[in-house]
Amino acid sequence: DQIVFSEDGKSVYMAAFAEIGSFDIKTGDFTSVNTLPANMKLLALIANGTEMISTSTYNGGIQIHATSTGEVINEIAAGLHPDTQKFLNFDDKFVFTWGKATPLSIWAIESGELVAELQDTPENTSPLVYSEKDQRVFGLDRQGSLRSSHLSNLTESTVIARSTLKPKLLALTPNGSKIITIDDFDTIRVLEVKSGETIVTITNTSQDSLHSLVVTPDGSKILTAGEAPLISIWDIETGDRLGHLLGKMADATHLGIFANQN
């Protein structure tokens, strides 16, 4: 289940179950583009929806397909463990994989080569975020401390904040200066990356379990969504709730924002 905006901002590519399609934002018309084989699970759409990344539920391998035809363009991580549970794609250049039985690994999408691997991943089941600007990966260690490592050397890390409540969701502001966490109690925290100081804490989210978290492109607002048919908008500096969007469907697991914020 993935969504991605087209470059012209006129449509949204969506993957649900095994079907890939696009919605026209103005009309709501859906066009089926392609389907995946039964043993393949879609991980992400890249290159403005023209390519898709999938993984095999049999051998855990990752493949790059042409969205329109389903043709395999490249295969990476051929021997990846099927139990790998986590996946991230950044700037259409790298694939990050990690999970309970898999070390944190970074793969180059174009070449399929393994760029870096950390065998002794501190916490393989925690969420990760990546700062493209600083080329740093942020995640938790086994003691619950928030750490960051540079892409060039994942074995060395810097502690951002110690003994934080284990977050289920992480997000980073576009400039990399603040990191937002949401824990199992749905408490939202905003931390300064340099100092590790918590500058904002939001405890009354008035929503059922939160599933999705995004930051606006200008880094000024946080959007959250969950089981309730409600998308809340928060001021990142004050923690004030600026407003909400009431949807027609509950359980919003994905949020997306246009680059122009309109």
C-alpha positions in Angstrom: 0.0 0.0 0.0 1.9 3.1 -1.3 1.0 6.5 -2.7 3.1 8.9 -4.8 2.3 12.2 -6.4 3.1 12.6 -10.1 5.6 15.3 -11.0 2.9 17.6 -12.5 0.8 17.3 -9.4 -2.3 16.2 -11.4 -2.5 12.6 -10.3 -1.6 10.2 -7.6 -0.2 6.7 -8.2 -1.5 4.1 -5.8 -0.7 0.5 -5.0 -3.2 -1.6 -3.1 -2.9 -5.4 -2.8 -1.5 -6.4 -6.2 -2.8 -3.6 -8.4 -1.0 -0.5 -9.5 -3.1 2.4 -10.7 -3.5 6.2 -10.7 -6.2 8.6 -9.6 -6.9 11.9 -11.3 -6.9 14.4 -8.4 -9.6 16.6 -9.9 -12.0 14.0 -11.2 -11.2 11.0 -9.0 -11.1 8.7 -12.0 -9.0 5.6 -11.5 -6.9 4.0 -14.2 -5.4 0.6 -13.7 -1.7 0.5 -14.8 -0.5 -2.9 -13.9 -0.6 -5.9 -11.5 2.0 -7.7 -9.6 2.4 -11.5 -9.5 0.8 -13.2 -6.5 4.2 -13.8 -4.8 5.4 -10.2 -5.1 4.7 -7.4 -2.7 5.0 -3.8 -3.7 7.4 -1.7 -1.6 7.4 1.7 -3.3 6.9 3.6 -6.5 9.9 5.7 -7.7 10.9 7.9 -10.6 7.5 9.8 -10.4 5.6 6.5 -10.6 7.3 5.2 -13.8 9.2 2.5 -11.9 8.2 0.3 -8.9 10.1 -1.7 -6.4 8.8 -5.0 -5.2 10.0 -7.9 -3.1 9.4 -11.7 -3.4 7.6 -13.3 -0.5 9.4 -16.5 -1.4 13.1 -15.6 -1.5 13.0 -12.0 -0.3 14.7 -10.6 -3.4 14.0 -7.0 -4.5 13.2 -6.1 -8.1 12.8 -2.9 -10.0 10.0 -3.0 -12.6 8.7 -0.6 -15.3 5.3 0.4 -13.9 3.6 0.4 -17.3 4.7 -3.0 -18.5 5.9 -4.8 -15.3 9.2 -5.6 -17.1 12.1 -6.2 -14.7 14.7 -3.5 -15.0 17.0 -4.6 -12.3 17.3 -7.0 -9.4 19.0 -6.1 -6.1 19.4 -7.9 -2.8 18.7 -11.3 -4.4 19.4 -13.3 -1.2 17.5 -11.0 1.2 15.8 -12.8 4.0 12.0 -13.1 3.4 11.4 -11.9 7.0 12.8 -8.5 6.3 10.1 -6.2 7.6 11.4 -2.7 7.0 12.1 -0.8 3.8 12.9 2.8 2.9 13.7 4.4 -0.4 15.4 7.8 -0.6 15.8 10.1 -3.6 15.4 7.2 -6.0 19.0 6.3 -5.4 19.2 3.9 -2.4 17.1 1.1 -0.8 17.4 0.6 2.9 16.4 -2.8 4.3 16.4 -4.1 7.8 14.3 -6.4 10.0 14.4 -9.0 12.8 16.5 -11.4 10.8 18.3 -8.9 8.6 21.1 -6.4 9.2 20.7 -2.8 8.2 21.8 -2.7 4.5 21.9 0.0 1.9 21.6 -0.9 -1.8 22.2 1.3 -4.9 19.1 1.1 -7.0 20.9 1.8 -10.3 23.7 -0.8 -9.9 22.1 -3.2 -7.5 25.3 -3.2 -5.4 25.4 -3.4 -1.6 26.7 0.1 -0.5 26.9 -0.5 3.2 25.9 -3.1 5.8 25.8 -3.1 9.6 25.8 -6.7 10.9 25.3 -5.7 14.5 22.2 -3.5 14.0 21.3 -2.0 17.4 17.6 -2.2 17.0 16.4 -4.0 13.8 12.7 -3.5 14.4 12.7 0.3 15.1 11.7 2.9 12.5 14.5 4.7 10.6 14.6 8.1 8.9 17.3 9.4 6.6 18.5 13.0 6.1 19.4 13.4 2.4 21.0 16.8 3.1 23.4 15.4 5.7 23.4 11.8 4.5 22.7 10.6 8.1 20.5 7.7 9.2 18.5 8.1 12.5 17.2 5.2 14.6 17.2 3.6 18.1 19.6 1.4 19.9 18.6 -1.4 22.3 18.6 1.0 25.3 16.1 3.2 23.6 18.5 6.0 22.8 18.0 7.9 19.5 21.2 7.8 17.5 22.4 9.0 14.1 25.1 7.5 11.8 26.6 8.9 8.6 25.9 6.9 5.4 29.6 6.4 4.8 30.2 4.8 8.2 27.2 3.1 9.8 29.4 1.4 12.5 29.9 4.8 14.2 27.0 6.7 15.7 26.2 9.8 17.7 23.6 9.9 20.5 20.9 12.5 19.9 18.8 11.7 23.0 19.1 9.0 25.6 16.5 6.6 26.8 13.6 8.0 24.7 10.3 6.1 24.7 10.5 3.7 21.8 8.8 5.5 18.9 6.6 3.7 16.4 6.9 6.6 13.9 9.8 9.0 13.1 9.9 12.0 10.8 12.6 14.5 10.0 12.2 18.1 8.9 13.5 18.8 5.4 16.5 20.8 6.7 17.4 18.0 9.1 17.3 20.2 12.2 14.4 18.6 14.0 13.2 15.0 14.4 9.6 14.1 15.3 8.7 10.9 17.2 5.4 9.3 18.1 5.4 6.5 20.7 2.9 3.7 21.5 1.0 6.1 23.7 0.6 8.5 20.7 2.6 11.2 22.4 4.2 13.4 19.8 7.6 14.9 20.5 9.8 17.3 18.5 13.5 17.2 19.2 16.4 19.4 18.2 18.9 17.2 16.3 22.0 19.1 17.5 21.1 19.3 21.2 18.8 16.3 21.6 16.5 18.6 23.6 12.7 18.0 23.4 11.3 21.3 22.5 7.6 20.3 22.0 5.5 17.6 23.6 2.0 16.9 22.5 0.1 14.5 24.7 -3.6 15.1 23.8 -3.9 14.0 20.2 -7.6 13.3 20.6 -7.2 10.5 18.0 -7.1 6.7 18.2 -3.9 4.9 17.5 -1.8 7.0 15.1 -0.4 5.3 12.0 1.0 8.0 9.8 3.2 11.1 10.3 4.5 13.6 7.8 6.1 17.1 7.9 5.3 19.8 5.5 8.0 20.7 2.9 8.7 24.0 4.7 9.2 22.2 8.0 6.6 24.3 9.9 3.8 21.9 10.4 3.2 18.2 11.3 0.3 16.1 10.0 -0.9 13.0 11.8 -3.5 10.4 11.0 -4.7 7.1 12.5 -7.7 4.9 13.2 -10.1 7.9 13.5 -11.2 9.5 10.2 -9.2 12.6 11.1 -6.0 14.3 9.9 -4.6 16.7 12.4 -2.3 19.7 11.6 0.1 20.8 14.3 2.5 23.8 14.6 6.0 22.3 14.9 7.3 25.2 17.1 4.5 25.5 19.6 2.7 22.1 19.4 -0.6 24.0 18.9 -3.3 22.2 16.9 -3.9 24.4 13.9 -6.8 22.5 12.5 -8.0 19.2 11.1 -9.3 17.5 8.0 -12.3 15.1 8.5 -12.3 12.3 6.1 -14.9 9.7 5.1 -12.7 6.6 5.8 -11.2 5.5 9.0 -7.7 4.1 9.5 -5.5 6.4 7.5 -2.2 4.6 7.2 -0.6 6.8 4.5 -0.3 10.6 4.2 1.3 12.6 1.4 1.9 16.3 0.7 2.3 18.1 -2.6 5.6 19.9 -2.9 3.8 23.2 -3.4 1.8 22.5 -0.2 -1.5 23.4 -1.9 
